[in-house]
Amino acid sequence: MNTEINVEFCLYGDELNPDDITESLELVPSLRYKKGDLIKEKGTLTRVEGCWEIETGYAPSLDINDALVKMKDILHDKKEKIIEIKRAGKLGCRWTIVIKVYEDDVPGMHFSSSMLSFIVNDLEAEMDICQYVIREESH
């Protein structure tokens, strides 16, 4: 199995209305919920904040920039709208890079200044990196 990378872009906050964000950005989220929604259908725990998220989907790669560029291409023409939504709703904004490392194939992790500028300056976003090392058990 090959190492896979996914990038998630998330807007989150107490007053977030996922439907309004979907309509404004004209993007279909991969995950969406409001503050107070049940975490599990038959559970009692509720969401502590709202969330609207899109993702690139997992793809085999040994360079995180493949997925970062894919997400940047999706969001580039919407950055002014994202900032407007973010400020009006007092929302947070986060990029999460999720890496599933198989067979010790650790990807390169270089961030160009233009990519960092887009994430941090243009979108005023935080960034998380989650890396999971998955070892196949030999029989």
DSSP file with accessible surface (Angstrom, degrees, kcal/mol):
  #  RESIDUE AA STRUCTURE BP1 BP2  ACC     N-H-->O    O-->H-N    N-H-->O    O-->H-N    TCO  KAPPA ALPHA  PHI   PSI    X-CA   Y-CA   Z-CA
    1    1 A M              0   0  120      0, 0.0     2,-0.2     0, 0.0   101,-0.1   0.000 360.0 360.0 360.0 144.5    0.0    0.0    0.0
    2    2 A N        -     0   0  105      1,-0.1   101,-0.1    99,-0.1    98,-0.1  -0.644 360.0 -94.8 -94.8 151.4    1.2    3.5   -0.8
    3    3 A T        -     0   0    3     99,-0.3    58,-2.0    -2,-0.2     2,-0.4  -0.359  45.7-154.8 -59.3 138.9    1.4    6.5    1.5
    4    4 A E  E     -AB  60 100A  44     96,-2.1    96,-2.8    56,-0.3     2,-0.4  -0.940   9.4-161.8-125.3 146.6   -1.8    8.7    1.2
    5    5 A I  E     -AB  59  99A   2     54,-2.4    54,-1.4    -2,-0.4     2,-0.4  -0.982   7.3-179.8-130.9 138.2   -2.4   12.3    1.8
    6    6 A N  E     - B   0  98A   0     92,-2.4    92,-3.2    -2,-0.4     2,-0.5  -0.989  12.3-154.3-132.3 140.7   -5.6   14.3    2.3
    7    7 A V  E     - B   0  97A   0     -2,-0.4    49,-2.1    90,-0.2     2,-0.4  -0.979  10.2-164.3-117.9 130.6   -6.1   18.0    3.0
    8    8 A E  E     -CB  55  96A  37     88,-2.9    88,-2.6    -2,-0.5     2,-0.5  -0.909   6.5-160.4-112.1 140.1   -9.1   19.3    4.8
    9    9 A F  E     -CB  54  95A   0     45,-2.8    45,-2.2    -2,-0.4     2,-0.4  -0.989  19.4-177.0-117.9 126.8  -10.3   22.9    4.9
   10   10 A C  E     -CB  53  94A   4     84,-2.8    84,-2.5    -2,-0.5     2,-0.4  -0.982  23.3-164.8-132.6 134.1  -12.7   23.7    7.8
   11   11 A L  E     +CB  52  93A   0     41,-2.7    41,-2.4    -2,-0.4     2,-0.3  -0.941  28.4 173.9-104.9 137.6  -14.6   26.8    8.9
   12   12 A Y  E     +CB  51  92A  32     80,-2.0    80,-3.2    -2,-0.4     2,-0.3  -0.985  10.7 118.0-147.2 153.1  -15.8   26.4   12.5
   13   13 A G  E >   -C   50   0A   8     37,-1.7    37,-2.7    -2,-0.3     3,-0.9  -0.886  63.1 -86.2 164.5 170.2  -17.6   28.3   15.2
   14   14 A D  T 3  S+     0   0   86     76,-0.3    21,-0.3    -2,-0.3    -1,-0.1   0.864 121.5  38.5 -66.0 -40.4  -20.6   28.7   17.5
   15   15 A E  T 3  S+     0   0  158     74,-0.4    -1,-0.2    75,-0.2     2,-0.1   0.235  83.3 139.6 -99.1  14.9  -22.8   30.6   15.1
   16   16 A L    <   -     0   0    9     -3,-0.9    19,-0.4    74,-0.1    35,-0.1  -0.378  35.0-164.2 -66.8 130.7  -21.9   28.7   11.9
   17   17 A N     >  -     0   0   52      1,-0.1     4,-1.6    -2,-0.1     3,-0.5  -0.934   3.6-162.4-113.5 105.4  -24.7   27.9    9.5
   18   18 A P  H  > S+     0   0    1      0, 0.0     4,-2.6     0, 0.0     5,-0.2   0.849  87.3  56.6 -58.3 -36.1  -23.5   25.3    7.1
   19   19 A D  H  > S+     0   0   83      1,-0.2     4,-2.3     2,-0.2     5,-0.2   0.904 105.7  50.6 -63.6 -40.9  -26.2   25.9    4.6
   20   20 A D  H  > S+     0   0   97     -3,-0.5     4,-2.6     2,-0.2    -1,-0.2   0.899 111.7  47.9 -63.4 -40.0  -25.3   29.6    4.3
   21   21 A I  H  X S+     0   0    6     -4,-1.6     4,-2.9     2,-0.2     5,-0.3   0.929 110.5  51.2 -68.0 -43.4  -21.6   28.7    3.7
   22   22 A T  H  X>S+     0   0   36     -4,-2.6     4,-1.5     1,-0.2     5,-0.8   0.934 114.0  44.9 -58.0 -44.4  -22.5   26.1    1.1
   23   23 A E  H  <5S+     0   0  153     -4,-2.3    -2,-0.2    -5,-0.2    -1,-0.2   0.928 115.7  46.1 -66.8 -43.8  -24.7   28.6   -0.8
   24   24 A S  H  <5S+     0   0   33     -4,-2.6    -2,-0.2     1,-0.2    -1,-0.2   0.911 121.4  35.2 -68.4 -42.9  -22.1   31.4   -0.6
   25   25 A L  H  <5S-     0   0    0     -4,-2.9    -1,-0.2    -5,-0.2    -2,-0.2   0.618  95.9-137.0 -88.2 -12.8  -19.1   29.4   -1.6
   26   26 A E  T  <5 +     0   0  149     -4,-1.5     2,-0.4    -5,-0.3    -3,-0.2   0.900  62.6 124.8  55.0  42.8  -21.0   27.2   -4.1
   27   27 A L      < -     0   0   34     -5,-0.8    -1,-0.2    -6,-0.2    -2,-0.2  -0.986  62.5-128.2-130.0 142.9  -19.1   24.1   -2.8
   28   28 A V        -     0   0  132     -2,-0.4     2,-0.1    -3,-0.1    -5,-0.0  -0.813  30.4-133.6 -91.7 120.5  -20.5   20.9   -1.5
   29   29 A P        -     0   0   18      0, 0.0    25,-0.3     0, 0.0     3,-0.1  -0.383   8.9-147.8 -73.8 153.1  -19.0   20.1    2.0
   30   30 A S  S    S+     0   0   59     23,-2.5     2,-0.3     1,-0.3    24,-0.2   0.666  91.1  19.5 -86.7 -19.8  -17.7   16.7    2.9
   31   31 A L  E    S+D   53   0A  68     22,-1.6    22,-2.8     2,-0.0     2,-0.3  -0.985  70.9 163.0-149.9 138.1  -18.7   17.3    6.5
   32   32 A R  E     +D   52   0A 105     -2,-0.3     2,-0.3    20,-0.2    20,-0.2  -0.971   4.2 148.0-157.3 140.0  -21.1   19.8    8.0
   33   33 A Y  E     -D   51   0A  41     18,-2.3    18,-2.7    -2,-0.3     2,-0.3  -0.969  32.7-121.7-165.0 162.0  -23.0   20.2   11.3
   34   34 A K    >   -     0   0   87     -2,-0.3     3,-2.1    16,-0.3    13,-0.3  -0.738  43.0 -86.9-105.0 157.0  -24.3   22.9   13.6
   35   35 A K  T 3  S+     0   0  106    -19,-0.4    13,-0.2   -21,-0.3    15,-0.1  -0.377 117.9  27.8 -57.4 133.8  -23.5   23.5   17.3
   36   36 A G  T 3  S+     0   0   42     11,-2.4    -1,-0.3     1,-0.3    12,-0.1   0.245  86.6 134.1  94.9 -14.5  -25.8   21.3   19.3
   37   37 A D    <   -     0   0   70     -3,-2.1    10,-3.0     9,-0.1    -1,-0.3  -0.379  66.9 -98.3 -64.0 149.6  -26.3   18.6   16.7
   38   38 A L  B     -F   46   0B  86      8,-0.2     8,-0.3     1,-0.1    -1,-0.1  -0.441  21.3-145.7 -68.0 139.7  -25.9   15.1   18.0
   39   39 A I  S    S+     0   0   75      6,-2.8     2,-0.4     1,-0.2    -1,-0.1   0.924  90.1  25.5 -72.0 -44.6  -22.5   13.5   17.4
   40   40 A K  S >  S-     0   0  157      5,-0.5     3,-2.0     1,-0.1    -1,-0.2  -0.951  86.5-121.1-119.3 144.8  -24.1   10.1   16.9
   41   41 A E  T 3  S+     0   0  175     -2,-0.4    -1,-0.1     1,-0.3    -3,-0.1   0.854 113.4  29.8 -52.0 -42.9  -27.6    9.5   15.7
   42   42 A K  T 3  S+     0   0  200     -3,-0.0    -1,-0.3    -4,-0.0     2,-0.1   0.190 106.7  98.6-104.9  17.2  -28.7    7.5   18.8
   43   43 A G    <   -     0   0   30     -3,-2.0    -5,-0.1     2,-0.1     0, 0.0  -0.257  66.7-138.6 -94.7-175.3  -26.3    9.3   21.2
   44   44 A T        +     0   0  129     -2,-0.1     2,-0.2     2,-0.1    -1,-0.1   0.495  69.8 102.8-119.4 -12.6  -26.6   12.0   23.7
   45   45 A L        -     0   0  124     -5,-0.0    -6,-2.8    -7,-0.0    -5,-0.5  -0.552  56.7-156.5 -76.2 139.3  -23.4   13.9   23.1
   46   46 A T  B     -F   38   0B  72     -8,-0.3    -8,-0.2    -2,-0.2     2,-0.2  -0.793  24.0 -94.1-117.3 159.4  -23.8   17.1   21.1
   47   47 A R        -     0   0   65    -10,-3.0   -11,-2.4    -2,-0.3     3,-0.1  -0.457  23.6-151.3 -69.1 137.8  -21.4   19.1   18.9
   48   48 A V  S    S+     0   0  115    -13,-0.2     2,-0.3    -2,-0.2    -1,-0.1   0.613  78.5   9.1 -88.4 -12.6  -19.7   22.0   20.8
   49   49 A E  S    S-     0   0   60    -15,-0.1   -35,-0.2   -12,-0.1     2,-0.2  -0.974  83.5 -98.4-155.3 164.7  -19.4   24.1   17.7
   50   50 A G  E     -C   13   0A   0    -37,-2.7   -37,-1.7    -2,-0.3     2,-0.3  -0.490  35.7-163.5 -84.5 160.3  -20.5   24.2   14.1
   51   51 A C  E     -CD  12  33A   4    -18,-2.7   -18,-2.3   -39,-0.2     2,-0.4  -0.999  18.8-176.2-147.9 139.8  -18.3   22.9   11.2
   52   52 A W  E     +CD  11  32A   0    -41,-2.4   -41,-2.7    -2,-0.3     2,-0.4  -0.980  25.4 173.4-133.2 122.2  -18.3   23.2    7.4
   53   53 A E  E     -CD  10  31A  23    -22,-2.8   -23,-2.5    -2,-0.4   -22,-1.6  -0.984  20.9-175.1-139.1 141.7  -15.5   21.2    5.8
   54   54 A I  E     -C    9   0A  11    -45,-2.2   -45,-2.8    -2,-0.4     2,-0.3  -0.890  14.5-167.2-123.2 160.9  -14.2   20.2    2.3
   55   55 A E  E     -C    8   0A  78     -2,-0.3   -47,-0.2   -47,-0.2     3,-0.0  -0.970  30.6-131.0-145.8 160.4  -11.4   17.8    1.6
   56   56 A T        -     0   0   16    -49,-2.1   -48,-0.1    -2,-0.3    -1,-0.1   0.724  54.4-121.8 -80.4 -24.1   -9.2   16.7   -1.3
   57   57 A G        -     0   0   27    -50,-0.3   -50,-0.2     2,-0.0     2,-0.1   0.137  39.3 -63.4  88.2 146.4   -9.7   13.0   -0.6
   58   58 A Y        +     0   0   88    -52,-0.1   -52,-0.2   -54,-0.1    41,-0.1  -0.450  59.9 172.6 -66.8 135.7   -6.9   10.6    0.1
   59   59 A A  E     -A    5   0A  41    -54,-1.4   -54,-2.4    -2,-0.1     2,-0.1  -0.994  38.8-101.5-142.1 143.2   -4.5   10.2   -2.8
   60   60 A P  E     +A    4   0A  84      0, 0.0     2,-0.3     0, 0.0   -56,-0.3  -0.436  61.4 137.0 -64.2 132.7   -1.2    8.3   -3.0
   61   61 A S        -     0   0   18    -58,-2.0     3,-0.1    -2,-0.1    -2,-0.1  -0.934  51.2-152.5-170.4 153.2    1.8   10.7   -2.8
   62   62 A L  S    S+     0   0   96     -2,-0.3    46,-3.0     1,-0.1     2,-0.3   0.066  87.2  66.3-116.0  21.7    5.2   11.3   -1.2
   63   63 A D  B >>  -g  108   0C  62     44,-0.3     3,-1.6     1,-0.1     4,-0.6  -0.932  66.2-153.5-144.7 116.6    4.8   15.1   -1.3
   64   64 A I  H 3> S+     0   0    0     44,-1.9     4,-2.3    -2,-0.3     3,-0.5   0.771  91.1  73.6 -61.9 -22.5    2.3   17.0    0.7
   65   65 A N  H 3> S+     0   0   28      1,-0.2     4,-2.7     2,-0.2     5,-0.3   0.793  83.6  66.8 -65.3 -25.4    2.3   19.8   -1.8
   66   66 A D  H <> S+     0   0   99     -3,-1.6     4,-1.4     1,-0.2    -1,-0.2   0.953 110.6  34.8 -57.2 -47.9    0.3   17.6   -4.3
   67   67 A A  H  X S+     0   0    8     -4,-0.6     4,-2.3    -3,-0.5    -2,-0.2   0.870 115.8  55.6 -76.2 -36.8   -2.7   17.8   -1.9
   68   68 A L  H  X S+     0   0    0     -4,-2.3     4,-2.7     1,-0.2    -2,-0.2   0.932 108.9  47.5 -61.3 -44.6   -2.0   21.4   -0.8
   69   69 A V  H  X S+     0   0   66     -4,-2.7     4,-2.7     2,-0.2    -1,-0.2   0.903 108.8  55.2 -64.4 -38.5   -2.0   22.7   -4.3
   70   70 A K  H  X S+     0   0  107     -4,-1.4     4,-1.4    -5,-0.3    -1,-0.2   0.933 111.8  43.1 -60.4 -44.5   -5.2   20.8   -5.1
   71   71 A M  H  X S+     0   0    0     -4,-2.3     4,-2.2     1,-0.2     5,-0.2   0.915 111.8  53.6 -69.2 -40.5   -7.0   22.5   -2.1
   72   72 A K  H  X S+     0   0   47     -4,-2.7     4,-2.6     1,-0.2    -2,-0.2   0.911 106.1  53.7 -59.9 -40.5   -5.5   25.9   -3.0
   73   73 A D  H  < S+     0   0  116     -4,-2.7     4,-0.4     1,-0.2    -1,-0.2   0.874 109.3  48.8 -61.8 -36.4   -6.9   25.5   -6.5
   74   74 A I  H  < S+     0   0   61     -4,-1.4    -1,-0.2    -5,-0.2    -2,-0.2   0.901 122.7  31.8 -67.8 -39.8  -10.3   24.8   -5.1
   75   75 A L  H >< S+     0   0    0     -4,-2.2     3,-2.1     1,-0.1     4,-0.4   0.652  91.1  92.5 -96.9 -16.3  -10.3   27.8   -2.8
   76   76 A H  G >< S+     0   0   75     -4,-2.6     3,-1.1     1,-0.3     4,-0.2   0.874  91.1  42.8 -52.5 -48.6   -8.1   30.4   -4.6
   77   77 A D  G 3  S+     0   0  141     -4,-0.4    -1,-0.3     1,-0.2     4,-0.2   0.531 115.6  52.2 -77.4  -2.8  -11.0   32.2   -6.3
   78   78 A K  G <> S+     0   0   46     -3,-2.1     4,-2.5     1,-0.1    -1,-0.2   0.298  73.9 106.1-112.4   7.9  -13.1   32.1   -3.2
   79   79 A K  H <> S+     0   0   43     -3,-1.1     4,-2.3    -4,-0.4     5,-0.2   0.883  79.7  49.9 -63.4 -38.3  -10.6   33.6   -0.7
   80   80 A E  H  > S+     0   0  127     -4,-0.2     4,-2.3     1,-0.2    -1,-0.2   0.920 112.8  47.7 -64.9 -41.1  -12.4   37.0   -0.4
   81   81 A K  H  > S+     0   0   92      2,-0.2     4,-2.7     1,-0.2     5,-0.2   0.891 109.9  53.3 -64.9 -39.1  -15.7   35.3    0.3
   82   82 A I  H  X S+     0   0    0     -4,-2.5     4,-3.0     2,-0.2    -2,-0.2   0.937 110.3  46.5 -61.9 -45.8  -14.1   33.0    2.8
   83   83 A I  H  X S+     0   0   20     -4,-2.3     4,-2.8     2,-0.2     5,-0.3   0.916 112.1  51.2 -63.5 -41.1  -12.7   36.0    4.7
   84   84 A E  H  X S+     0   0  132     -4,-2.3     4,-2.5     2,-0.2     5,-0.2   0.941 114.1  43.5 -60.9 -47.3  -16.0   37.8    4.6
   85   85 A I  H  X S+     0   0   26     -4,-2.7     4,-2.2     2,-0.2    -2,-0.2   0.925 114.4  51.4 -62.5 -45.1  -17.9   34.7    5.9
   86   86 A K  H  <>S+     0   0   30     -4,-3.0     5,-2.7    -5,-0.2     4,-0.5   0.929 114.9  40.3 -60.9 -47.6  -15.2   34.2    8.6
   87   87 A R  H ><5S+     0   0  153     -4,-2.8     3,-0.7     3,-0.2    -1,-0.2   0.905 114.2  51.7 -72.0 -41.0  -15.2   37.7    9.9
   88   88 A A  H 3<5S+     0   0   87     -4,-2.5    -1,-0.2    -5,-0.3    -2,-0.2   0.883 120.1  35.0 -64.1 -37.7  -19.0   38.2    9.8
   89   89 A G  T 3<5S-     0   0   26     -4,-2.2   -74,-0.4    -5,-0.2    -1,-0.2   0.377 105.7-122.9 -97.4   4.0  -19.6   34.9   11.7
   90   90 A K  T < 5 +     0   0  190     -3,-0.7   -76,-0.3    -4,-0.5     2,-0.3   0.944  56.8 166.1  51.1  52.1  -16.6   35.2   14.0
   91   91 A L      < -     0   0   13     -5,-2.7   -78,-0.2    -6,-0.2     2,-0.2  -0.653  36.1-128.6-100.6 154.2  -15.5   31.8   12.7
   92   92 A G  E     -B   12   0A  17    -80,-3.2   -80,-2.0    -2,-0.3     2,-0.4  -0.546  19.5-152.0 -90.7 164.7  -12.2   30.0   12.9
   93   93 A C  E     +B   11   0A   2     31,-0.3    33,-2.5   -82,-0.2     2,-0.3  -0.998  15.8 175.9-143.4 133.6  -10.5   28.6    9.8
   94   94 A R  E     -Be  10 126A  53    -84,-2.5   -84,-2.8    -2,-0.4     2,-0.4  -1.000  22.6-154.5-145.9 140.8   -8.1   25.6    9.6
   95   95 A W  E     -Be   9 127A   0     31,-2.4    33,-2.7    -2,-0.3     2,-0.5  -0.950  19.2-165.8-104.5 133.2   -6.3   23.5    7.1
   96   96 A T  E     -Be   8 128A  12    -88,-2.6   -88,-2.9    -2,-0.4     2,-0.6  -0.987   7.9-158.2-123.6 124.9   -5.5   19.9    8.2
   97   97 A I  E     -Be   7 129A   0     31,-2.8    33,-3.2    -2,-0.5     2,-0.5  -0.906  11.6-165.9 -99.8 119.5   -3.0   17.7    6.4
   98   98 A V  E     -Be   6 130A   8    -92,-3.2   -92,-2.4    -2,-0.6     2,-0.5  -0.946   5.0-172.3-112.0 122.4   -3.7   14.1    7.1
   99   99 A I  E     -Be   5 131A   0     31,-3.1    33,-3.1    -2,-0.5     2,-0.7  -0.963  13.9-164.2-119.9 124.7   -1.0   11.6    6.2
  100  100 A K  E     -Be   4 132A  59    -96,-2.8   -96,-2.1    -2,-0.5     2,-0.6  -0.938  17.8-157.4-104.7 107.9   -1.3    7.9    6.3
  101  101 A V  E     - e   0 133A   1     31,-3.5    33,-3.2    -2,-0.7     2,-0.4  -0.794  11.1-174.0 -91.8 120.5    2.3    6.5    6.1
  102  102 A Y  E >   - e   0 134A  20     -2,-0.6     3,-2.0     3,-0.3   -99,-0.3  -0.914  65.2  -0.8-112.7 142.8    2.6    3.0    4.9
  103  103 A E  T 3  S-     0   0  121     31,-0.8    -1,-0.2    -2,-0.4     3,-0.1   0.834 122.7 -66.6  52.2  38.4    5.8    0.9    4.7
  104  104 A D  T 3  S+     0   0  104     30,-0.2     2,-1.5     1,-0.2    -1,-0.3   0.696  90.7 146.2  59.1  22.7    7.9    3.8    6.2
  105  105 A D    <   -     0   0   65     -3,-2.0    -3,-0.3     0, 0.0    -1,-0.2  -0.640  28.9-172.8 -88.1  79.8    7.4    5.9    3.0
  106  106 A V        -     0   0   84     -2,-1.5     3,-0.1    -5,-0.1   -44,-0.1  -0.615  18.4-127.8 -77.9 128.8    7.3    9.3    4.8
  107  107 A P        -     0   0    7      0, 0.0   -44,-0.3     0, 0.0     2,-0.1  -0.324  24.7 -95.9 -75.5 160.4    6.4   12.1    2.5
  108  108 A G  B     -g   63   0C  39    -46,-3.0   -44,-1.9     1,-0.1     2,-0.3  -0.461  31.8-159.3 -69.2 143.7    8.3   15.3    1.9
  109  109 A M        +     0   0   75    -46,-0.1     2,-0.4    -2,-0.1    -1,-0.1  -0.623  31.2 145.2-130.2  74.3    7.1   18.2    4.0
  110  110 A H        -     0   0  128     -2,-0.3     2,-0.6     2,-0.0   -45,-0.1  -0.928  30.8-158.1-110.8 133.7    8.2   21.4    2.5
  111  111 A F        -     0   0   51     -2,-0.4     2,-0.1   -47,-0.0    -2,-0.0  -0.953  12.2-142.7-113.7 117.5    6.0   24.5    2.6
  112  112 A S     >  -     0   0   36     -2,-0.6     4,-2.5     1,-0.1     5,-0.2  -0.358  22.6-117.5 -72.0 156.6    6.7   27.2    0.0
  113  113 A S  H  > S+     0   0  103      1,-0.2     4,-2.5     2,-0.2     5,-0.2   0.879 115.6  54.2 -63.7 -34.0    6.4   30.8    1.1
  114  114 A S  H  > S+     0   0   70      2,-0.2     4,-2.1     1,-0.2    -1,-0.2   0.898 109.6  47.1 -68.5 -37.1    3.5   31.3   -1.4
  115  115 A M  H  > S+     0   0    5      2,-0.2     4,-2.5     1,-0.2     5,-0.2   0.941 114.0  46.9 -69.2 -45.3    1.6   28.4    0.0
  116  116 A L  H  X>S+     0   0   66     -4,-2.5     4,-3.1     1,-0.2     5,-0.6   0.910 111.2  52.5 -61.5 -40.0    2.1   29.6    3.6
  117  117 A S  I  X>S+     0   0   44     -4,-2.5     5,-2.4    -5,-0.2     4,-1.4   0.918 109.7  48.9 -62.0 -42.5    1.1   33.1    2.6
  118  118 A F  I  <>S+     0   0    3     -4,-2.1     5,-1.8     3,-0.2    -2,-0.2   0.947 118.1  39.6 -62.1 -47.0   -2.1   31.8    1.1
  119  119 A I  I  <5S+     0   0    0     -4,-2.5     6,-2.3     3,-0.2    -2,-0.2   0.959 129.5  26.7 -68.8 -50.7   -3.0   29.7    4.1
  120  120 A V  I  <5S+     0   0   74     -4,-3.1     4,-0.3     4,-0.2    -3,-0.2   0.924 132.8  27.6 -85.0 -47.0   -1.9   32.1    6.9
  121  121 A N  I  <<S+     0   0  107     -4,-1.4    -3,-0.2    -5,-0.6    -4,-0.1   0.941 126.8  37.2 -84.2 -51.1   -2.2   35.6    5.3
  122  122 A D  I   <S+     0   0   60     -5,-2.4    -3,-0.2     1,-0.2    -4,-0.2   0.921 133.6  24.1 -70.4 -44.8   -4.9   35.3    2.7
  123  123 A L  S   <S-     0   0    0     -5,-1.8    -1,-0.2    -6,-0.3    -3,-0.2   0.512  92.4-135.8 -99.7  -6.2   -7.2   32.9    4.5
  124  124 A E        +     0   0   71     -4,-0.3   -31,-0.3    -6,-0.2     2,-0.2   0.914  52.8 156.5  51.6  47.2   -6.1   33.8    8.1
  125  125 A A        -     0   0   10     -6,-2.3   -31,-0.2    -7,-0.1     2,-0.2  -0.667  43.5-131.6-108.2 157.6   -6.1   30.0    8.8
  126  126 A E  E     -e   94   0A  98    -33,-2.5   -31,-2.4    -2,-0.2     2,-0.4  -0.541  23.8-140.1 -89.6 168.2   -4.4   27.7   11.3
  127  127 A M  E     -e   95   0A  54    -33,-0.2     2,-0.4    -2,-0.2   -31,-0.2  -0.998  15.8-174.2-138.4 133.6   -2.7   24.5   10.1
  128  128 A D  E     -e   96   0A  71    -33,-2.7   -31,-2.8    -2,-0.4     2,-0.5  -0.933   8.9-157.7-118.3 148.7   -2.6   21.1   11.7
  129  129 A I  E     -e   97   0A  79     -2,-0.4     2,-0.5   -33,-0.2   -31,-0.2  -0.991   8.2-173.6-126.4 121.8   -0.6   18.1   10.5
  130  130 A C  E     -e   98   0A  40    -33,-3.2   -31,-3.1    -2,-0.5     2,-0.5  -0.973   5.1-173.4-114.9 122.8   -1.8   14.6   11.5
  131  131 A Q  E     -e   99   0A  84     -2,-0.5     2,-0.5   -33,-0.2   -31,-0.2  -0.977   4.6-170.7-122.7 126.0    0.5   11.7   10.6
  132  132 A Y  E     -e  100   0A 129    -33,-3.1   -31,-3.5    -2,-0.5     2,-0.7  -0.970  11.4-152.3-117.3 123.2   -0.5    8.1   11.1
  133  133 A V  E     -e  101   0A  71     -2,-0.5     2,-0.6   -33,-0.2   -31,-0.2  -0.862  15.3-164.4 -95.3 117.9    2.1    5.3   10.7
  134  134 A I  E     -e  102   0A  53    -33,-3.2   -31,-0.8    -2,-0.7     2,-0.5  -0.915   2.8-166.2-110.5 118.9    0.4    2.2    9.6
  135  135 A R        -     0   0  162     -2,-0.6     2,-0.4   -33,-0.1   -33,-0.1  -0.917  14.8-138.4-107.9 127.3    2.3   -1.1    9.9
  136  136 A E        -     0   0  127     -2,-0.5     2,-0.4     1,-0.0    -2,-0.0  -0.677  22.1-127.0 -80.9 130.9    1.0   -4.2    8.2
  137  137 A E        -     0   0  164     -2,-0.4     2,-0.3     1,-0.0    -1,-0.0  -0.650  19.9-135.7 -78.7 130.3    1.3   -7.2   10.4
  138  138 A S              0   0  117     -2,-0.4    -1,-0.0     1,-0.0     0, 0.0  -0.694 360.0 360.0 -86.7 143.3    3.1  -10.1    8.6
  139  139 A H              0   0  227     -2,-0.3    -1,-0.0     0, 0.0     0, 0.0  -0.671 360.0 360.0 -99.3 360.0    1.6  -13.5    9.0
